[in-house]
Each structure stands twice: as structure tokens, then as C-alpha cells.
């Protein structure tokens, strides 16, 4: 006697009926990289079909996203000037504040998430203010700046704040800064378990945010640590995060599942630049069926427990789901 699993696989209608996991375009958030200027659409060699956009182009891009059924974006800013503290990130007329204001003005129905971090804004490329003695980011001074940066985004009209700097205490600091400024209804999606990953390489070309010295291992997590990965996300839940995140996604699906099983909060995954570019380059080399491999990858995120998928593939996914 053995089990006949295949009995349920023969008829395609029944096979489809028994699908356990499905993708919906409303699961997706699409990342946009914004820089100053007009009519700018710079393609980045390491990320085919991903562009640095000026605000006017980002507004046009949102028209296309809406046609595809994509209603949520996450914004990254590329400032004109960088300095040691990342002052432009704290300026109400800085690139992200302007972008949020103008995009929300043109598209009130687009849900605008802002990545909250300093690495794109500092001349040293680290995610906060440096502590000269530690030779890395000073946690508690950076917390104050993160609170101020969150209020700048909130005042500009952001719909959700997504802190990605991996500072300890960042969620409490940002929550209390937002609450004091009367933004108690603005949700925080924390990059709660973010690994010090080499899969971010292509992003750093697009966002111009590679660290000028050292690496991010003193604040982002060791990829080898499973228990710590869960503790990081649970700590952010306790500090008041509304949504948790695991980043990168593909090489960390075990962590996605474990965090999902240890929280009642919704969980996002960030399908990062290196994951995206690997598929693009494999497609160019003719070694995979790109669309099928991409959709299989997306389903793996949902199956592992993701409620939200942040992905550069979102437009391609939308076209496939529509057809
Ligand atoms: C930090 C940030 C990074 C990414 C998202 N937010 C880069 C980093 O931590 O170095 C990476 C995203 C990707 O690789 O697609 N602001």
C-alpha cells in the first residue's frame, strides 16, 4: 500500500483548485530611486530595467504602475550633496521630502513608503553618524536623527516609514518622534531582520551608497545566525513596529518561516538587488526560462510566510498576472 499523490495531479482543473499559495499584485511594493533634475531616466548597468528617476519621471512611472495594478512604492533618495551626518535627509526640501510631496500630489491613491536610512546621504556611506572611537556608526546619536528624518517624511506625506538602518532601539525612537509630532496613525514597517549581505551590491550602484571604508557588519546581522535573527524581529515587534521584514529574501527563507511562526505581525520580504540581477543576467545568458523562474521565486516567498513582497520584478509579475 502506498499513497497516490498523483491522483490529484492528473487533471489540471483539480490541480489548480488545490493550489495552496497564490500571488496577488496587491502583495507587492515596487522600489523607486529618485534624484534631482528633470527628465532623468538613468539605467544602471548592474540592474537591467531599473532606473534612477527624476521626480517628474517618477510621477509618470506611477501612471504605469497604476495601470498594472501596483498601488505601493518604496522610495530611495540620491541626494546632490553628501556630508558626514547626512544633512539632506533631515531637510524638508531634501530629495525625498520633495519627491513624496510631488508624488502624493499627483497620485494621492499611490501608497508611498519611504526607506529611512542615512547611507545614501552620508559622505562615508554608513547608515548614521560615525563615532570616531568605535570607527563605526554611533547608535544613540543616530537614533535622534532617525526620529527627525521620520518626521520630515511624515510631514511630506509619506504613508508608511520603513527604517532600514539596523540601529538598536530605532523603532521606539521613531515611534515616539512620530507620536510627538501627531503622526500616531502612521505605520512603521521595520527592516527588522536585515543581514550584512553581499546581495545588496547592485543596489549600492543604483543608490550610490557603498560605504567608503569597512562594511556594515557592526550593525547589520551575521548571515549565519538564526536565533539572533528571530530575536531582532521580536524586539522590533515589542518596540511597536507594525510590520516586520526579512532582508534579503531568497537565501533566508528559513528565517522568514521561523519569524512568521513567532509573531502575529504581518511580515514583508525584500527581494533584493542581487537576487534580481542574478535572474536578469541568467536570462541574458540564455540559461533559464526567466519568467517561470521569477514566478517560482515569488511563490517561494509567499509559501515561506511573506505577506508583502518588495521587488524590482513587481511590474513583470503584474503583467504575467494580468495575462
Ligand atoms: C539601506 C538599504 C539598502 C538596501 C535597502 N535599503 C542597502 C544596504 O543596506 O546597504 C538594499 C536593497 C537591495 O539590495 O535591493 N538604505
Boltz pocket constraint, residues with backbone or C-beta under 6 A from the ligand:
constraints:
  - pocket:
      binder: B
      contacts: [[A, 115], [A, 116], [A, 117], [A, 118], [A, 119], [A, 120], [A, 164], [A, 199], [A, 200], [A, 201], [A, 202], [A, 203], [A, 204], [A, 209], [A, 271], [A, 272], [A, 273], [A, 274]]
      max_distance: 6.0
